[in-house]
Amino acid sequence: MSTPVVIGGLTYNIPAVGESNWGQNVSDSLVAIAANIAGAGFFTVVDVTSSPITVVSGRTYLVDTSATRQLNLPAAAVNAYLLVRDKDGTAETNNITIHRAAGESIDGVAADKVLDVAYGTWFLFCDGTNWYTILNPTIRAKQRLTTAERDAITNWKEGDEIYNMDKHRPEFYDGITWMTL
């Protein structure tokens, strides 16, 4: 079931994880959202190379994960939003911590949130009281990769899935080897 998100008076239906073509639908939705709020600063990109920093609503943060980083959320405000991305692909080793400003929750949990998936991405938005994520970094969308591209990635986790473009079949990583489904 899709989740309706209202930004700038427009409603976007974000597909639930596991829906058919989930990755493409999420990408399409984010492109539509970005196109409609571009004037509000969404494409203002901030390179994060030190820590901690306090983030500003309406920005995209590309985080250098050569070391652990902490991003401090701004005070909760209606329609506040930001995008956070592990640009180096090493967040499994050097985590990105999303630190709460006060007593608000993130996705219903009154605790900081940790981005620990290589190339993980969070789109966070606020209802004025609490923060929510649209993209969950602990769930990877199925990637479409050739065998060579798959083998060049060294940080797969047990349970990861891809669509192998060479074999034209989905594959599942069991923690040791790739299984063709």
FENHU-V509144 format. One record per residue. N is the residue number from 1. RES is the residue in three letters. PHI is phi in whole degrees, -180 to 180 (none if undefined). PSI is psi in degrees with one decimal (* if undefined). BURIAL is # if it has 9 or more other C-alpha atoms within 8 Angstrom, else .. Layout:
# FENHU-V509144
n=N res=RES phi=PHI psi=PSI burial=BURIAL
n=N res=RES phi=PHI psi=PSI burial=BURIAL
This chain:
# FENHU-V509144
n=1 res=MET phi=none psi=133.1 burial=.
n=2 res=SER phi=-72 psi=152.6 burial=.
n=3 res=THR phi=-108 psi=119.7 burial=.
n=4 res=PRO phi=-76 psi=133.8 burial=.
n=5 res=VAL phi=-127 psi=128.0 burial=.
n=6 res=VAL phi=-104 psi=120.6 burial=.
n=7 res=ILE phi=-133 psi=125.3 burial=#
n=8 res=GLY phi=59 psi=32.6 burial=.
n=9 res=GLY phi=82 psi=-3.5 burial=.
n=10 res=LEU phi=-106 psi=141.7 burial=.
n=11 res=THR phi=-100 psi=129.7 burial=.
n=12 res=TYR phi=-118 psi=133.1 burial=#
n=13 res=ASN phi=-98 psi=107.2 burial=#
n=14 res=ILE phi=-89 psi=122.7 burial=#
n=15 res=PRO phi=-68 psi=149.6 burial=#
n=16 res=ALA phi=-75 psi=151.7 burial=#
n=17 res=VAL phi=-59 psi=133.1 burial=.
n=18 res=GLY phi=99 psi=-13.8 burial=.
n=19 res=GLU phi=-65 psi=155.7 burial=.
n=20 res=SER phi=-55 psi=134.7 burial=.
n=21 res=ASN phi=56 psi=37.2 burial=.
n=22 res=TRP phi=-52 psi=-52.6 burial=#
n=23 res=GLY phi=-59 psi=-46.2 burial=.
n=24 res=GLN phi=-67 psi=-39.9 burial=.
n=25 res=ASN phi=-64 psi=-40.6 burial=#
n=26 res=VAL phi=-65 psi=-44.0 burial=#
n=27 res=SER phi=-60 psi=-45.9 burial=.
n=28 res=ASP phi=-61 psi=-42.2 burial=.
n=29 res=SER phi=-64 psi=-43.2 burial=#
n=30 res=LEU phi=-67 psi=-36.5 burial=.
n=31 res=VAL phi=-63 psi=-42.4 burial=.
n=32 res=ALA phi=-64 psi=-43.2 burial=.
n=33 res=ILE phi=-62 psi=-48.3 burial=#
n=34 res=ALA phi=-61 psi=-40.4 burial=#
n=35 res=ALA phi=-63 psi=-33.7 burial=.
n=36 res=ASN phi=-85 psi=-17.3 burial=.
n=37 res=ILE phi=-119 psi=13.3 burial=#
n=38 res=ALA phi=-56 psi=-37.6 burial=#
n=39 res=GLY phi=-66 psi=-17.7 burial=.
n=40 res=ALA phi=-88 psi=1.3 burial=.
n=41 res=GLY phi=108 psi=2.9 burial=#
n=42 res=PHE phi=-56 psi=-34.7 burial=#
n=43 res=PHE phi=-93 psi=14.2 burial=.
n=44 res=THR phi=-81 psi=108.5 burial=.
n=45 res=VAL phi=-98 psi=132.7 burial=#
n=46 res=VAL phi=-117 psi=122.3 burial=.
n=47 res=ASP phi=-84 psi=123.8 burial=.
n=48 res=VAL phi=-101 psi=111.8 burial=#
n=49 res=THR phi=-123 psi=2.9 burial=.
n=50 res=SER phi=-143 psi=172.5 burial=.
n=51 res=SER phi=-155 psi=148.9 burial=#
n=52 res=PRO phi=-82 psi=158.6 burial=.
n=53 res=ILE phi=-133 psi=151.9 burial=.
n=54 res=THR phi=-97 psi=122.6 burial=.
n=55 res=VAL phi=-82 psi=161.6 burial=#
n=56 res=VAL phi=-119 psi=137.5 burial=.
n=57 res=SER phi=-58 psi=145.0 burial=.
n=58 res=GLY phi=86 psi=15.9 burial=#
n=59 res=ARG phi=-120 psi=160.0 burial=#
n=60 res=THR phi=-108 psi=127.8 burial=#
n=61 res=TYR phi=-112 psi=115.3 burial=#
n=62 res=LEU phi=-98 psi=113.2 burial=#
n=63 res=VAL phi=-100 psi=123.6 burial=#
n=64 res=ASP phi=-75 psi=113.7 burial=#
n=65 res=THR phi=-102 psi=34.7 burial=#
n=66 res=SER phi=-73 psi=-10.9 burial=.
n=67 res=ALA phi=-149 psi=163.3 burial=.
n=68 res=THR phi=-64 psi=148.8 burial=#
n=69 res=ARG phi=-133 psi=150.4 burial=#
n=70 res=GLN phi=-126 psi=125.7 burial=#
n=71 res=LEU phi=-111 psi=119.9 burial=#
n=72 res=ASN phi=-90 psi=123.4 burial=#
n=73 res=LEU phi=-69 psi=149.5 burial=#
n=74 res=PRO phi=-74 psi=170.2 burial=#
n=75 res=ALA phi=-56 psi=144.2 burial=.
n=76 res=ALA phi=-59 psi=133.9 burial=#
n=77 res=ALA phi=-150 psi=144.8 burial=#
n=78 res=VAL phi=-58 psi=133.2 burial=.
n=79 res=ASN phi=67 psi=15.1 burial=#
n=80 res=ALA phi=-71 psi=143.8 burial=#
n=81 res=TYR phi=-157 psi=158.7 burial=#
n=82 res=LEU phi=-163 psi=161.5 burial=#
n=83 res=LEU phi=-120 psi=132.2 burial=#
n=84 res=VAL phi=-124 psi=132.9 burial=#
n=85 res=ARG phi=-139 psi=134.0 burial=#
n=86 res=ASP phi=-79 psi=103.2 burial=#
n=87 res=LYS phi=-82 psi=-17.9 burial=#
n=88 res=ASP phi=-99 psi=-15.2 burial=#
n=89 res=GLY phi=79 psi=20.8 burial=#
n=90 res=THR phi=-120 psi=24.4 burial=#
n=91 res=ALA phi=-67 psi=-18.7 burial=#
n=92 res=GLU phi=-64 psi=-35.8 burial=#
n=93 res=THR phi=-91 psi=-46.8 burial=.
n=94 res=ASN phi=-113 psi=88.3 burial=#
n=95 res=ASN phi=-63 psi=155.3 burial=#
n=96 res=ILE phi=-108 psi=120.8 burial=#
n=97 res=THR phi=-101 psi=127.1 burial=#
n=98 res=ILE phi=-94 psi=110.2 burial=#
n=99 res=HIS phi=-98 psi=130.3 burial=#
n=100 res=ARG phi=-72 psi=148.7 burial=#
n=101 res=ALA phi=-77 psi=-34.7 burial=#
n=102 res=ALA phi=-150 psi=-129.4 burial=.
n=103 res=GLY phi=-93 psi=9.1 burial=.
n=104 res=GLU phi=-69 psi=164.0 burial=#
n=105 res=SER phi=-106 psi=163.5 burial=#
n=106 res=ILE phi=-122 psi=116.9 burial=#
n=107 res=ASP phi=54 psi=39.7 burial=.
n=108 res=GLY phi=82 psi=3.6 burial=.
n=109 res=VAL phi=-115 psi=126.3 burial=.
n=110 res=ALA phi=-83 psi=65.6 burial=.
n=111 res=ALA phi=-156 psi=160.1 burial=.
n=112 res=ASP phi=-64 psi=159.9 burial=#
n=113 res=LYS phi=-116 psi=141.5 burial=.
n=114 res=VAL phi=-115 psi=127.6 burial=.
n=115 res=LEU phi=-93 psi=113.3 burial=#
n=116 res=ASP phi=-134 psi=28.3 burial=#
n=117 res=VAL phi=-117 psi=131.4 burial=#
n=118 res=ALA phi=-54 psi=130.8 burial=#
n=119 res=TYR phi=60 psi=24.4 burial=#
n=120 res=GLY phi=-64 psi=152.4 burial=#
n=121 res=THR phi=-137 psi=138.1 burial=#
n=122 res=TRP phi=-125 psi=132.2 burial=#
n=123 res=PHE phi=-107 psi=110.1 burial=#
n=124 res=LEU phi=-104 psi=140.6 burial=#
n=125 res=PHE phi=-141 psi=157.6 burial=#
n=126 res=CYS phi=-124 psi=141.0 burial=#
n=127 res=ASP phi=-95 psi=8.6 burial=#
n=128 res=GLY phi=102 psi=-16.1 burial=#
n=129 res=THR phi=-124 psi=-45.1 burial=#
n=130 res=ASN phi=-134 psi=164.7 burial=#
n=131 res=TRP phi=-105 psi=149.7 burial=#
n=132 res=TYR phi=-137 psi=153.1 burial=#
n=133 res=THR phi=-112 psi=145.0 burial=#
n=134 res=ILE phi=-94 psi=-44.6 burial=.
n=135 res=LEU phi=-100 psi=131.3 burial=.
n=136 res=ASN phi=-104 psi=117.5 burial=.
n=137 res=PRO phi=-69 psi=-13.1 burial=#
n=138 res=THR phi=-84 psi=-5.3 burial=.
n=139 res=ILE phi=-119 psi=116.9 burial=.
n=140 res=ARG phi=-89 psi=134.6 burial=.
n=141 res=ALA phi=-68 psi=150.4 burial=.
n=142 res=LYS phi=-63 psi=126.6 burial=.
n=143 res=GLN phi=-95 psi=146.8 burial=.
n=144 res=ARG phi=-100 psi=109.6 burial=.
n=145 res=LEU phi=-134 psi=151.6 burial=#
n=146 res=THR phi=-79 psi=168.0 burial=#
n=147 res=THR phi=-60 psi=-42.3 burial=#
n=148 res=ALA phi=-64 psi=-42.0 burial=.
n=149 res=GLU phi=-64 psi=-42.4 burial=.
n=150 res=ARG phi=-60 psi=-46.6 burial=.
n=151 res=ASP phi=-70 psi=-20.8 burial=.
n=152 res=ALA phi=-77 psi=-16.4 burial=.
n=153 res=ILE phi=-91 psi=125.6 burial=.
n=154 res=THR phi=-107 psi=-0.9 burial=.
n=155 res=ASN phi=-113 psi=37.6 burial=.
n=156 res=TRP phi=-68 psi=148.5 burial=.
n=157 res=LYS phi=-112 psi=151.5 burial=.
n=158 res=GLU phi=-55 psi=130.8 burial=.
n=159 res=GLY phi=100 psi=-9.6 burial=.
n=160 res=ASP phi=-67 psi=147.6 burial=#
n=161 res=GLU phi=-130 psi=148.1 burial=#
n=162 res=ILE phi=-138 psi=168.2 burial=#
n=163 res=TYR phi=-107 psi=116.0 burial=#
n=164 res=ASN phi=-82 psi=114.4 burial=#
n=165 res=MET phi=-71 psi=-23.4 burial=#
n=166 res=ASP phi=-76 psi=-41.1 burial=.
n=167 res=LYS phi=-90 psi=-14.9 burial=.
n=168 res=HIS phi=57 psi=40.6 burial=.
n=169 res=ARG phi=-147 psi=151.6 burial=#
n=170 res=PRO phi=-73 psi=151.2 burial=#
n=171 res=GLU phi=-131 psi=151.8 burial=#
n=172 res=PHE phi=-127 psi=132.8 burial=#
n=173 res=TYR phi=-95 psi=120.2 burial=#
n=174 res=ASP phi=-93 psi=10.4 burial=#
n=175 res=GLY phi=100 psi=-15.7 burial=.
n=176 res=ILE phi=-127 psi=-45.9 burial=.
n=177 res=THR phi=-142 psi=164.5 burial=.
n=178 res=TRP phi=-89 psi=131.9 burial=.
n=179 res=MET phi=-110 psi=127.6 burial=.
n=180 res=THR phi=-82 psi=129.5 burial=.
n=181 res=LEU phi=-93 psi=* burial=.
